[in-house]
Amino acid sequence: MNEKVYSFLAYLSYWLKKEDKYALQSPLLYNHYKELFKFIEERKDTDLEIEEFRNQLLQSQKLIPVLDLGAGSKKVNSPIREVAKITKYSTSNRKYAQLLQYFCAQTPGEIVIELGTCVGITTRYLSKSTKTQLLTFEASEELIQVAKSDFKLPKVKFVKGNINFTLPEELRKIEKVDFAFIDANHTYEGTMKSFKELISKTSSESIIAIGDIHWSKDMEKAWKEIQGFSEVKLSLDFYEVGILFFQFPGKKTHLILDF
């Protein structure tokens, strides 16, 4: 199926099924949903330096080689890419970055993991909700250098290399992962492998987010399989991002939410 047609049908399916806060019967879910929008509204004048950094990158015509070990980009898929286009097409917008920031803040936030640094926009948002250390993983040295630029990130450890090797190595040093964002290679195999490795370090308080869950048939397949894991008690579909909880009263629940 043509990628544009698939993307349209995936969004149409989401749009037809999505629910707003008034449809939520669980007080816990209703409060989470309400607090998410409150969090975003209250922070409308916060973290603006991150958006200034984004704007700088959007103006950059610098060309850099990018080592891409995953499914690549639908918009910019050449080995040499312009920083502005990477920033435009391969980063979460402010609203979704704040969504991730919010859910990270709902965990203890001691150890946070980001798979797929890209140019460091989401890294900066997540670092604001991290108490001890944020480990961000990226295969491309050139992207890491872009992500490190502009201002200091004292809580952030950049891990360079193929996450098939670097993630297991770093997880061996960690007792527990509080929040993780999987946004690395956008393949079924890679997403499932990363999820299975991360889930071994989660607790009932942990939350895992998965980016681009409707990006392709492969990602849809991974998202549906992950929902079925016995450890996953609640899954929330915000179209661009899926959120997984490992503690939720009542029966296993999956919701498609308007955002």
C-alpha positions in Angstrom: 0.0 0.0 0.0 1.2 3.5 -0.8 2.7 5.1 2.3 0.6 8.3 2.0 -2.6 6.2 1.7 -1.6 4.1 4.6 -0.9 7.1 6.8 -4.2 8.6 5.8 -6.1 5.4 6.7 -4.2 5.0 10.0 -5.1 8.6 11.0 -8.7 8.1 9.9 -9.1 5.0 12.0 -7.6 6.9 15.0 -9.9 9.9 14.5 -13.0 7.7 14.3 -12.1 5.8 17.5 -10.6 8.5 19.7 -12.4 9.5 22.9 -12.2 12.8 24.9 -12.0 13.1 28.7 -15.8 13.1 29.1 -16.0 9.6 27.8 -13.6 8.3 30.5 -15.4 6.5 33.3 -12.3 5.8 35.5 -11.6 8.7 37.9 -7.9 7.9 37.7 -7.9 8.1 33.9 -10.0 11.2 33.9 -7.7 13.0 36.3 -4.6 11.9 34.4 -6.1 13.2 31.1 -7.2 16.5 32.7 -3.8 17.0 34.4 -2.0 16.4 31.1 -3.8 19.4 29.5 -3.4 21.4 32.7 0.4 20.6 32.7 0.7 21.8 29.1 -1.3 25.0 29.7 0.7 25.9 32.8 4.0 25.4 31.0 3.1 27.5 27.9 5.8 30.0 29.0 8.3 27.4 30.3 11.2 25.7 28.5 11.1 28.3 25.7 14.9 28.1 25.5 14.3 24.6 24.0 12.1 26.0 21.3 14.7 28.7 20.6 17.2 25.9 20.1 14.7 24.2 17.8 14.3 27.4 15.8 18.1 27.7 15.4 18.3 24.2 14.0 15.4 24.9 11.7 17.5 27.7 10.2 20.6 25.6 9.8 21.5 24.5 6.3 24.5 22.6 7.5 24.8 19.1 5.9 25.8 16.2 8.1 26.3 12.5 7.4 23.7 10.4 9.4 24.2 6.8 10.3 20.7 5.3 10.2 20.4 1.8 11.5 16.6 1.6 11.4 13.7 2.1 9.0 15.0 5.6 8.0 12.9 8.7 7.4 9.9 9.0 5.1 10.8 12.6 4.3 14.7 12.8 4.4 16.3 9.4 3.8 19.7 10.2 2.2 23.0 9.6 4.0 23.8 13.3 3.9 21.0 15.4 5.5 20.4 19.1 6.2 20.0 19.8 9.9 16.9 22.0 9.3 15.1 19.1 7.5 16.1 16.6 10.2 14.7 18.9 12.8 11.5 19.6 10.8 10.7 16.0 9.9 12.3 13.8 12.6 11.5 15.5 16.0 8.5 15.6 18.2 6.6 18.9 18.2 6.3 20.9 21.4 2.9 19.4 22.4 4.1 15.8 22.1 7.4 16.6 23.8 5.4 18.1 26.7 3.2 15.0 26.7 6.3 12.9 27.2 7.6 15.3 29.8 4.3 15.0 31.7 4.3 11.2 31.8 7.9 11.1 32.8 7.0 13.4 35.7 4.4 10.9 36.8 7.2 8.4 37.6 10.0 8.6 40.2 12.1 10.0 37.4 15.4 8.8 38.8 16.6 6.9 35.7 15.1 7.9 32.3 16.0 6.4 28.9 15.5 7.8 25.5 16.2 5.6 22.5 16.8 7.9 19.5 18.4 11.2 20.5 18.1 12.8 17.0 19.0 16.5 17.5 18.2 16.6 21.2 14.8 18.4 21.3 12.9 15.7 23.3 16.1 15.0 25.2 15.9 18.6 26.6 12.3 18.3 27.5 12.8 14.9 29.3 15.8 16.2 31.2 13.5 18.7 32.9 11.6 15.8 34.5 14.6 13.7 35.2 15.9 13.7 38.8 19.2 11.7 38.5 20.2 10.6 35.0 18.8 10.6 31.5 20.6 8.1 29.2 19.9 9.0 25.5 21.0 6.5 22.8 22.0 7.5 19.3 23.9 5.7 16.5 25.1 8.8 14.7 28.0 10.8 16.1 27.1 13.8 14.0 23.6 13.9 15.5 25.0 13.7 19.0 27.2 16.7 18.4 24.2 18.7 17.2 22.2 17.5 20.2 25.0 18.6 22.6 25.3 22.1 21.2 23.9 25.4 22.6 23.7 24.7 26.3 24.7 22.3 29.0 22.8 19.2 29.9 24.3 18.1 33.2 21.9 15.1 33.9 22.3 13.7 30.4 24.6 10.8 29.3 24.9 10.4 25.6 25.4 6.8 24.6 26.7 6.3 21.0 26.4 3.2 19.0 24.0 0.5 17.8 21.4 0.1 20.6 21.3 -3.7 19.9 24.6 -3.6 21.8 24.6 -0.4 23.8 21.2 -0.8 25.5 21.8 -4.2 27.0 25.3 -3.0 28.2 23.8 0.1 29.9 20.9 -1.8 31.4 23.2 -4.2 33.1 24.4 -1.2 35.2 20.9 -0.1 36.2 18.5 -1.5 38.8 15.4 0.1 37.5 14.1 2.2 34.6 11.5 4.7 35.7 10.6 6.2 32.2 11.6 5.2 28.7 10.9 6.6 25.3 11.4 4.1 22.4 11.9 6.2 19.2 14.9 4.7 17.6 14.5 2.5 14.5 10.8 2.3 13.7 10.9 -1.4 12.8 8.9 -4.3 14.3 12.0 -6.2 15.3 13.8 -3.3 16.8 10.9 -2.0 18.7 10.0 -5.4 20.1 13.6 -6.1 21.1 14.0 -2.8 22.9 10.7 -3.2 24.7 11.5 -6.7 25.9 14.9 -5.5 27.2 13.4 -2.4 28.9 10.5 -4.3 30.5 13.0 -6.4 32.5 14.0 -3.3 34.4 10.6 -1.8 35.0 8.6 -1.6 38.2 4.9 -1.0 38.8 5.7 2.7 38.9 7.4 2.8 35.5 6.0 4.1 32.3 7.2 3.3 28.8 6.4 5.5 25.8 6.6 4.4 22.1 6.9 6.9 19.3 5.2 6.7 15.9 3.0 3.7 16.8 1.0 4.1 13.5 4.0 5.0 11.3 3.8 1.7 9.4 2.2 -1.7 9.4 5.3 -3.0 11.2 4.9 -0.4 14.0 1.2 -1.1 14.2 2.0 -4.8 14.6 4.5 -4.1 17.4 2.1 -1.7 19.2 -0.7 -4.3 19.2 1.6 -7.1 20.4 3.1 -5.0 23.2 -0.5 -4.2 24.4 -0.9 -7.9 24.9 2.0 -8.4 27.3 0.7 -9.5 30.7 2.9 -6.8 32.4 1.0 -4.0 30.5 -2.1 -3.1 32.5 -3.0 0.1 30.6 -2.2 1.5 27.2 -3.0 4.9 25.9 -3.0 5.7 22.2 -2.3 9.4 21.4 -1.7 8.6 17.7 1.9 9.8 17.5 2.8 8.3 20.8 1.7 5.2 22.8 1.9 5.3 26.6 2.2 2.0 28.7 1.4 1.6 32.4 2.4 -1.4 34.5 0.0 -0.6 37.3 -3.7 0.1 36.9 -6.7 -1.0 39.1 -9.3 -3.1 37.3 -9.0 -5.1 34.1 -6.5 -4.6 31.4 -7.5 -1.5 29.4 -6.6 0.1 26.0 -7.8 3.6 25.1 -7.5 5.7 22.0 -7.5 9.3 23.2 -7.9 12.7 21.5 -4.9 15.0 21.8 
